[in-house]
Amino acid sequence: MINVLLLEKNLIIREAIKKEIEKYDFITLVQMVKEGAESVDYIKNNHVDIVIMDTQQTAGLVTVALIASEYPKVRIIGFTKEGSDAKRMIELGAYSCLCKYNTTATDLITEIKACYQSEF
């Protein structure tokens, strides 16, 4: 079972990702949060394999760096609309980054599986 935490401010996007993830029995969406601090608090006390996270602001990039350094076994998949954010997320320790505007549900699930099966 892959335990996924979703960090996304936009309710519509959160609900769409939740609906898609729930179709697969090998993925559990353990928590949905709107802010980086909420995700870190959750990770402190719960098992999370992958964080899918929006990083539309500087605080998002700070959260990527914090999770990557404090919780190195938790992999991060960025979910953003900015190309520069994607590059920076990878530099800060994210496994990968997907673009909100051209990622299909199938792409997201494929990326979750690849991320979970990879080794750093």
N, C-alpha and C positions, 0 to 999 in steps of 0.2 A: 504494500500500500504506500502510495506517495502522498505525504502530507504537505498540502499547499496552503500558504497564507497569501491573501490578495491585498495589496495596498493600492487603492485607487480612490481618488476623491469623487469621481463622477458616478452617481448612483446607477444610471442607465448602463454604463460600462460594467460596473460591479455585478449587476444582476444578469447581464448577458453572459459574462464569463462564468458566473455561478451556474447558470442554466446549462451551459455547455459542459462544464466539468462534471456535473451531476450525471451525465450520460455514461460516464466511464466508471466501472467498478474498481479500477486499480488506482484511482485518484480520489482523495478526500480533501475537500475545501474545509480546512480546520478553522479558519477565521477570515473575516473581511474587515479591513480597517481603512480609515481615511487619512491618517497621519503617520509619519515615520516613527514618532515616539510610541504610538500604540503598537506598531509592529515589533519594535525592540522589546517593549514590555511583555508582549505575548511570547516572543521567542525565549525570553529569560526563563519562563516557567512551563513551557510546552515544547513537545517535539515537532519541529518543522523541518522538512527536507528542502523545500523550494519556496522562495518568496517571488511572486510576480508583482512588480512594482512600477508605478508611474513616478516619473521624476521630472515634473514640469517646473520645478523651482529648485533653488540651491539646497534647501533643506532635504530634498529627495536625494541629492548627490551625497550629502553628509550622511544620510541614513545608509546608503550603499556602502560607503567607506566604513562606517561603524559596524554594520552586520558582517562585512567581509573580514574585518580585523578581530572582532570579539567572538564571532560564531563562524569559524572557517568551514565547518561542515554544512552549513546552510548555503545553498546555492541561490543565486539571484538571477532572475530573468527580468530585464528591463522592459518596460512597455511604455513607449514614449512617442511623441510626434516630432521631436527635434533630432536631427542627425548629429549635432554637436553633443547633445546629452548622451546619445548612444555611445559615442567614442569615449567620452569621459567616464561613463558607467563601467565600461570594460576596463579602462585604466585603473579604476578604483576597486575592481575585484568582482564585477558581475560576470556571470558565465556567458551571457549573451544579451542581446537587446532586439526587440521586435518593434516595428513601426505600427502604431495604432491604426493608421489609415489604409494599410494594405496587408494586414495579417488576417488570415482566415481562421476559423475555429479549428480546422484541421491542422493548420500551421502551429497554432498554440499548443495543441495536444502533442504533436510530434516533438516540439521543442521541450515540453515538460518531460517526455520520455527520454529524449537525448540527454538532457541536463541531469536527470536522475541517474542515468546509466554511466555517465562520464566520470572520469577521475581527474582531479586537479593536478 
